[in-house]
Amino acid sequence: MSDDLKGLSRRDLMRGSALIAAGVATIASPEAAAASAAPNSVPSLRTVRVEVNGVDHALQLEPRVTLLDMLRERLQLTGAKKGCNRGECGACTVLLDGRRVNACLVLGVAVDGRKITTVEGLADGLHLHPVQQAFIDHDAFQCGFCTSGQIMSAVACIAEGHTHSNAEIRGWMSGNICRCSAYPQIAAAVEAAARERA
């Protein structure tokens, strides 16, 4: 081994090799050199006009911002929870033009000109929505983390007419996970709210 390489760690050798390879690639491609010299561009903002819980908003959003982050970070509506952030748990369920969606899977720019309802928009002042009251009456929550998403999904489930049996309710609510396993109480609350609506 030459004296130049003595004391050189494997990590240093790998870093040096990577730098040399990057330099060769830059020399070989003038376009790559120009791109690496350009400052990182900021994604262009889009104007999004949306009605949330009956209030009109005009927001400047990056195209990558999700509906969930728009609601929580820009509008401070934190009822929709960031659970799995992959559309698997339902904790972020909101109503988009009356239909339930996982807010973590919808881009904010996609809701331009549309209507959003979150759990904060269900109650009429101090008068709770029938589904909210049913969840209280049937003790349909434990830790509470999934509750807002469960309630929003239940509102939609009732509106869609999927409440003819306990099994049907459980099937149509299956996109909302309760890690505390309060499923019997949740299904009972949805049944009660559906009966009240009928």
C-alpha positions in Angstrom: 0.0 0.0 0.0 1.4 3.4 -0.9 2.1 6.0 1.8 -0.7 8.2 0.4 -3.4 5.6 1.3 -2.2 4.8 4.8 -4.6 6.1 7.4 -7.4 6.4 4.9 -10.6 4.9 6.2 -13.0 2.9 4.0 -15.6 5.7 4.5 -13.2 8.3 3.2 -12.3 6.2 0.3 -16.0 5.7 -0.6 -16.7 9.5 -0.3 -13.7 10.3 -2.5 -14.8 7.8 -5.1 -18.3 9.3 -5.1 -17.0 12.8 -5.6 -14.8 11.7 -8.4 -17.7 9.9 -10.1 -19.9 13.0 -9.7 -17.2 15.2 -11.2 -16.8 12.9 -14.2 -20.5 12.8 -14.8 -20.7 16.6 -14.7 -17.8 17.0 -17.2 -19.6 14.4 -19.5 -22.9 16.3 -19.4 -23.0 20.1 -19.7 -26.7 20.0 -19.0 -26.1 18.3 -15.6 -23.5 20.9 -14.8 -25.9 23.7 -15.6 -28.7 22.1 -13.5 -26.4 21.6 -10.5 -25.2 25.2 -10.8 -28.8 26.6 -10.8 -30.3 27.4 -7.4 -33.0 25.2 -6.2 -36.3 26.5 -7.6 -39.2 27.0 -5.3 -42.3 25.3 -6.5 -44.8 27.8 -7.9 -47.8 28.6 -5.7 -51.3 28.0 -6.8 -54.4 29.9 -5.7 -57.0 27.6 -4.2 -60.5 28.9 -3.5 -62.4 26.6 -1.2 -65.4 26.6 1.1 -64.6 25.0 4.4 -67.4 24.6 6.9 -69.4 27.3 5.2 -66.5 29.8 5.1 -64.8 30.9 1.9 -61.0 30.8 1.8 -58.5 31.8 -0.8 -55.1 30.2 -0.1 -51.7 30.1 -1.8 -50.5 26.5 -1.8 -47.6 24.6 -3.2 -48.9 21.8 -5.5 -47.6 19.1 -3.2 -49.6 20.2 -0.1 -52.3 17.7 0.9 -55.8 18.7 1.9 -55.0 17.4 5.4 -52.0 19.7 5.8 -54.0 22.6 4.3 -56.7 22.1 6.9 -54.4 21.5 9.9 -51.5 23.9 9.1 -53.1 26.7 7.1 -56.6 26.8 8.6 -55.9 25.5 12.1 -58.7 22.9 11.8 -57.0 20.1 13.7 -60.0 17.8 14.0 -58.9 15.7 11.1 -56.0 13.7 12.5 -52.7 12.8 10.8 -52.6 9.1 11.6 -50.9 6.8 9.0 -50.7 9.5 6.3 -51.2 6.8 3.7 -55.0 6.5 3.6 -55.1 3.3 5.7 -56.6 4.4 9.1 -59.3 7.0 8.2 -58.4 9.4 11.0 -58.3 12.2 8.5 -61.7 11.6 7.0 -63.6 14.7 5.9 -66.4 15.4 3.5 -65.6 16.7 0.0 -68.8 17.9 -1.7 -70.7 15.6 0.7 -68.6 12.5 0.0 -66.1 11.1 2.5 -62.4 11.2 1.5 -59.1 10.6 3.3 -57.7 14.1 3.4 -54.1 12.8 3.4 -54.6 11.4 -0.1 -56.1 14.5 -1.7 -54.0 17.4 -2.9 -55.0 20.8 -1.8 -55.0 22.1 -5.4 -57.6 19.5 -6.3 -60.2 21.0 -4.0 -60.3 24.4 -5.8 -63.9 25.5 -6.1 -65.2 22.7 -3.9 -66.9 22.4 -0.4 -65.2 20.7 2.5 -66.8 19.8 5.8 -64.7 18.8 8.8 -65.8 17.7 12.2 -65.5 21.3 13.4 -68.3 22.2 11.0 -70.9 19.6 12.1 -72.3 21.2 15.3 -74.6 24.2 15.2 -73.1 26.3 17.9 -73.5 24.4 21.1 -76.1 22.1 19.5 -74.2 18.9 18.5 -74.8 17.0 15.3 -76.9 13.9 15.9 -73.9 11.6 15.1 -71.8 13.5 17.6 -74.4 13.2 20.3 -74.9 9.5 19.5 -71.1 8.9 19.9 -71.4 10.5 23.4 -74.5 8.6 24.3 -73.1 5.2 23.3 -69.5 5.8 24.6 -68.2 5.3 21.1 -64.7 6.5 21.8 -61.9 5.7 24.1 -58.6 7.5 23.4 -60.4 9.8 20.9 -57.8 9.9 18.2 -59.9 8.3 15.6 -63.2 9.8 16.7 -63.4 12.7 14.4 -62.7 10.5 11.3 -65.2 7.9 12.6 -67.9 10.7 13.0 -67.3 12.1 9.6 -67.4 8.6 8.0 -70.6 7.9 10.0 -72.3 11.0 8.8 -71.5 9.9 5.2 -72.5 6.3 5.9 -75.9 7.5 7.1 -76.4 9.9 4.1 -75.4 7.1 1.7 -78.1 4.8 3.2 -75.7 2.1 4.4 -77.3 1.5 7.8 -79.8 -1.3 7.3 -78.0 -3.6 9.7 -75.1 -3.7 12.1 -73.1 -5.8 9.7 -73.7 -3.3 6.9 -72.6 -0.4 9.1 -69.4 -2.2 10.1 -68.7 -3.0 6.4 -69.1 0.6 5.2 -67.2 2.0 8.2 -64.3 -0.5 7.8 -62.0 2.1 6.3 -61.8 3.8 9.8 -59.6 2.0 12.3 -60.1 2.2 16.0 -57.0 0.9 17.7 -58.9 0.9 21.0 -61.5 -1.5 19.4 -64.6 0.4 20.3 -66.3 -1.0 17.2 -69.5 -2.3 19.0 -70.1 1.1 20.5 -69.3 2.9 17.2 -71.8 0.7 15.2 -74.4 1.2 17.9 -74.0 5.0 17.7 -74.3 5.0 13.9 -77.5 2.8 14.2 -79.0 5.2 16.8 -78.2 8.3 14.7 -79.6 6.7 11.6 -82.8 5.9 13.4 -83.1 9.5 14.6 -82.6 10.8 11.1 -85.3 8.4 9.6 
